[in-house]
Every structure is written in structure tokens, then in C-alpha cells.
Amino acid sequence: MNDISLAMVAGEVSGDMLAARLMAGLHPHLPNARFTGIGGPRMIEQGLVSDVAIETLTVRGLFEIIPRYREIKGIQNRLRDRLLAEQPAAFIGADYPGFNLGLEEQLRAQGIPTVHFVSPQIWAWRGGRIKKIKRAVSHMLVIFPFEEAIYRAAGVPVTYIGHPLAEMIPLVPDVAAARALLGIAPGARVVTIMPGSRIGELKYLAEPFVAAAKLLAARDPNLVFIAPMAGERQRAYYTEIVAKAGLADVPVRLVDGDSHAAIAAADAVLVASGTATLEVALFKKPMVIAYKVMRASWEIMRHMGYQPWIGLPNILAREFVVPEYLQHAASPQALADALWRQLDDPAGNEALARRFTDMHHSLLRNSAEASAEAVLRVIGRKR
């Protein structure tokens, strides 16, 4: 009875993490389930048989996808044809809406139930996408509490499952343990720089982030700088960019993997906009958020926003609790000045930590179990 096939696609690191937790929640209910599709190391660890490497799908920005459109569309079409032939019990798209929603629409039209995990940011921009979602998605799983009402109003079946990061990150981070793990002195002042896990992010943010570190080091030579790297490819590209910019002498220590320890050890964090900003908030750390893309992409995107914030902590707080610097405003001097103000504001940082603790509680659920139960209802294995 439990020998069932489920198809899944994640196109980025964050989607891989979310989908892997869903898979972990499904295993006790469907111990013999077969998972196929596209995913990363965490999903593969949970038993996914992946058609292609997740890195093949990872593209950032509107115009950056154009040179690779035919390749990615070909992957989507081949996967669609295989799934239509195999007829899995359901298709689960983990984020990556540009790829997954189109695939979901085609599969659902042919009778395959579809679950989309993580709402596209229709509340931030491209609100018209809700019409396509209604056609494409049998059930939406949302990770922010305010999203549930949006989908209910639109007539899309929805379940708020909490944010998996809220379970993975402790309510009270162990700063001493993180510093011991990384070999950092207990009394040091630490700045963690996180220019992104995607090559596209590193392309635009590595240089201004390291240049900001250089300016901060000139103000306080005792500052410790660390930068977690998502993998060997990211490390090599980061190193190349920094060397070409003449910044190889800036004392930024690279840490392989261990991004959570790097955040926990920090006094302040310079971070690329994205899921990492929420991780920093859950670790109760002050941060400066930056965002840069290709100029042509930016010219379109800056007119599409429905609200003044892009960073997840600010969106959840509904105000600028931490500063954001976008595109040309994300200069090394502006980033360094903003970080310096945070390093020199203990009272403000304590108040910010209290805000982030409240945010943490609001996102805390058993997400693996909640998401698994929703999928089981969709495939008729649970009432």
C-alpha cells in the first residue's frame, strides 16, 4: 500500500533544504515511497533520485536566464514527459516558481495533483501570478503566517506549516560554542560577510562586501572577518573576484560550509538578500542587507515591487528593523558605515534581538510533520 511514487523539484539550496524536511516527514507514513525529480544533496540524502544536478537550474535575475532558457526549458519538457508517462501520486515543487509553476500547470491539467512548497512572493511583487497559481497548484504550503489569508481569499487550498529554519536554529544561539568551533577568541569583535551561495550573487556582491571589510579593518584593525562558502566552486569564484579587485590582502577568513556557526559567532553580519537574512534574524544578529543584479534586470525589478522592503526580517516586521542597500546604493562605504553603526550600538542590538526572538516564535511549528500531513491529504492517504 505504501509503495508510492512522488515527484519533486528544487532548483536552489533553500528549496533543497525545505524539500528534504518534507521528505523526512513523509518517510514514517510512506516508508516505501519512491522520490524522483531534481534536487540537491539534502534531498538525495533523503532518497531522491535526481535527473540532473541542482546547480543546472540555478539562475538569478530576469535577463541572466535568457542565455540558458532553451537548456532549462528542455529539462522541464523532458521531466514533464517522463512524469506524464509514469503518473506519480503527486508532484511537489519546492520554491523555484519560474520552473515549477509552469510544470505544475501542465501536470495538473493531466490529472496529477500538485503541491507547491513556499509561496512566490506575490505579496512583494508580481501579484498577478495568483491566477496562474490557482490553475497550477492543488495545494499551497506557506512558511509565513500572513500568507495563509492571501491564498484562502483567492480560493487556493493552503496550509501554513511554519518555517523549517525556526526549528533548526535554537531560540538562544550558543555564541561561545560557535566561536570555539571556528577558533575565534571569546572577546573578539566579529563581522561575518555572506555575499551569497549562488555564483550570480557572488558576481555582484563579493567585491563590495570585501571592500567594505577593508574599510572596517582600517577603523579597527582588531576586527575579525569570516565568510562562509557554500562549496568549492563558490570559494574559487569568490577568490578570483577578490584577487582581480586587488582585495586579496583583506583579512577575510573563508569557512567551508558551516554558515550557521559563522552567523552565531558574529557581532554583525553583512548579508545578501534572500533566505540567509532570515537565518541571521533567527540567530538574533544585527545585519546589513544588500542586493545587486544585472543593470537591465534591476531597471525592470525596481518598478515591480509592492512594498518598500526586500529583506525577509523587514518584510515580517513590516518596517525597516535593519538597513537595506540596493543596487548602486550598496557601495563599500555605505555598507561599512552601516555595519560600524551596528557594532557601536549595544542597546539597539538588544532591542533588535528581542524583536527577532518574537519573530522566531511566530515561525516555529513542526514543519516536517505539517507539510507531510498536507501532502498525505492531497494524495488521499489522510483525511
Helices and strands as residue ranges (DSSP letters): E 5-10, H 13-26, E 34-39, H 41-45, E 48-53, G 54-56, G 66-68, H 69-86, E 90-94, H 97-109, E 114-117, H 129-136, E 139-142, H 147-154, E 158-160, H 164-168, H 175-182, E 190-194, H 199-219, E 224-229, H 232-244, E 252-256, H 259-264, E 268-272, H 275-282, E 287-291, H 295-301, H 312-317, E 324-326, G 327-329, H 332-343, H 346-363, H 367-378
